[in-house]
Amino acid sequence: MPRRWALALITLFGAAALVAGACGGGGKDVYGERGAVEVSGTSVTVELKEIQFQPKGIRVRVGTTVTWVNNDPIIHNVRQIESVFLSPDVVPPGETFTYTFDAPGSYRYQCTIHHPTMNGVVIVEEG
């Protein structure tokens, strides 16, 4: 009987580890928070290129204007997870979307056309 319980517990913990890994618990920097690039100016450009946001994560001050420019030959969009900012449904190649951040916070966003692999974050801090 004790051996049966031990096998059941091993199976249970193994399943829990698999679920945690599948749900992002594996330590991946999916939105770019850990590698966020510090921006010192009042404006910054993020490229939509090679089906990625480049840079993926940026750290800016309140009042900074971010312009996303589609430098890919395909359509994209820029959609903040909580809908704080939303580009048009389609941002064609060569077009831009701009937003000025007026409040501190961490703003995760994605291209809903190419999610879950095309994600980014703007981390806004007081000046």
Rosetta blueprint (number, residue, H / E / L):
1 M L
2 P H
3 R H
4 R H
5 W H
6 A H
7 L H
8 A H
9 L H
10 I H
11 T H
12 L H
13 F H
14 G H
15 A H
16 A H
17 A H
18 L H
19 V H
20 A H
21 G H
22 A H
23 C L
24 G L
25 G L
26 G L
27 G L
28 K L
29 D L
30 V L
31 Y L
32 G L
33 E L
34 R L
35 G L
36 A L
37 V E
38 E E
39 V L
40 S L
41 G L
42 T L
43 S E
44 V E
45 T E
46 V E
47 E E
48 L E
49 K E
50 E L
51 I L
52 Q E
53 F E
54 Q E
55 P L
56 K L
57 G E
58 I E
59 R E
60 V E
61 R E
62 V L
63 G L
64 T L
65 T E
66 V E
67 T E
68 W E
69 V E
70 N E
71 N L
72 D L
73 P L
74 I L
75 I L
76 H E
77 N L
78 V L
79 R E
80 Q E
81 I L
82 E L
83 S L
84 V L
85 F L
86 L E
87 S L
88 P L
89 D L
90 V L
91 V E
92 P L
93 P L
94 G L
95 E L
96 T E
97 F E
98 T E
99 Y E
100 T E
101 F L
102 D L
103 A L
104 P L
105 G E
106 S E
107 Y E
108 R E
109 Y E
110 Q E
111 C L
112 T L
113 I L
114 H L
115 H L
116 P L
117 T L
118 M L
119 N E
120 G E
121 V E
122 V E
123 I E
124 V E
125 E E
126 E L
127 G L
